[in-house]
Amino acid sequence: MRVHIGTDHAAFELKEFLVTELTALGYEIIDHGAHNFEPLDDYPTTIIPCAEAVAASDGELGIVLGGSGNGEQIAANKVVGIRAALAYSRDTARLAREHNNANVISLGGRMQSQALALEYVRVFLETPFSGAERHARRIAMLDHYERTGRLD
């Protein structure tokens, strides 16, 4: 599976760790940066291209990282076709895929250990969308709103 990843300075070390670990697990990682530690960089410059790549793909997933993951989730969700979910536990990572068919996971580099972050990412990547009618209906409503600006 191809996985896109992007970060700012606040989670640079976590990104490097995840790239190494996920590559060792057999994932093809597309690194959208940051490619070196820049303490004054701005997360939209790496997060939006990462999200755009996921939106342009068929079935590929993404990981966006920052200090808390909040701004990165917001930035990713500005891209049409992205459903980015902030994960802070195994359950939130699993439910993001299972119920929301999220295609991007957002994590805070300052919020958990690297080992826990890897665990959340693995749960996210390995969990399929349930396809349950109620979840599919809700996602269709969001997609319709995104295209039209209406809920009807």
N, C-alpha and C positions, 0 to 999 in steps of 0.2 A: 504494500500500500504506500502511496505517495502522501507525505505529510508536509505541509507548509508551516514554517515557524518564523515568528518575528518578535523582536523585543526592543526595549530602550535600555539605557545604562543601568536602570534599577534592577533588572533581572538578567543582565548579561551573563553572569556566571551560571545561573540556572539554565539559560538557553544552551550554553556550551555543554553543560552536563547532559541535558536532554538530547541534544544532537548526538553525542557520543553513545549514550545508552540506547536510544532508539535505533540508531544505525546498527549497533551490535545485535539488536533483536530482529533485524532484517527489514526495517522500514527504510524507504527511500526518502530522505529528508531534503527539502528545498529550503534553504536558509535565506530569508529576506533581510537579514541583519538584525541588529547592528553587528557589524563584522569586527569591530574593535570597541573597546570601552571609551565612550565619549560622555563625560559627566554632564554636559549641557545639551545633549541631543533631545529631540522632541519625538515622542512615541508615534504620532500620526505618520511620520515619514517612513516607518518600517511596518507599522500595523496595517495601514490601508493597502499598500501593495500586497501584503500577505493575504489579506481578506479578498482582494480582487482576484488573486490567483486561485483561491478556493472557489469563489463564485464562478469563475470561468471554466472550472474543471468539472468532470463528471465523476462524482463520488469521492473526490479527495477531501481530506479534512485539514484543519488548521489549528495551530497553537499560537496564542498571543500572550505575551508576558510583559509585566511591568512591576512597579513597586507593590501596588495593591491588586492590580488586574482590573480595576474599575474603569479607568480611562481607556484602557486597551479594549475592553469589552464594548464600551460606547463607540469608540472609533471603528471597530470592526463592524458593528451593527449599522453604521452609516452606509455601508456598501450593500447595494441591492442584491438580494439573494443570500445574505448571510444571516444566520441565526447563531450568534455567539452567546455562550453561557459562562458566567463566572462560577468556577467550581472551588469549593473549599472543604470537600469531603468526598469519600468514595460514592456516597449516595447522590450528591449533587452532580457529580461527573456522570454517573450511570443514568440518572433521570434526564439529564440534558439530552442524551442520545435516545433513550428508550421512549420518553414521552414527547420531547420537543424536536426530535430529529435535528439537534444542533449540529452545525458543521464546523464550528470553531469553539475551542475551549479557551477560556481566559484564566490565567493564574497570576497570583501575586508572588513575586520573588522574595518578598519580605514576610510572607504570611505562613509559610510552612517549610519544613526541611526539604532538601532536594529529593530525598528518598520518598517522602510523601507526595511531592509533586509528580515524580515519576509514576507512582502508584495511581494517582488520579488520572494522569494522562493515559496510562495503559487501560484503565477501566473505560475511559471515554472512547479510545480507539477500538477497543474490543467489544463494545456494546452495540448491538444493532438497534435500529428504530423498531419499536414494537409493531407498527402498522395498525394499531387498534383504531377503529373507526372514529372514536371521540378525539383522539390525538390528531389523526389525519384531518379531520374536519376543522379543528382549531388552527392547524398550520395552514390549511387552505384559506381560512379567513385572514390570517396575517399576510399571506402572499397576495391575496386580493387587495387588501388595504395598501400594501406596499406598491402595487401597480396602479391603483386607482385613487387612493386617498379616501376611500369610502368603505364602510362595513357592510353595505347592502349588497 
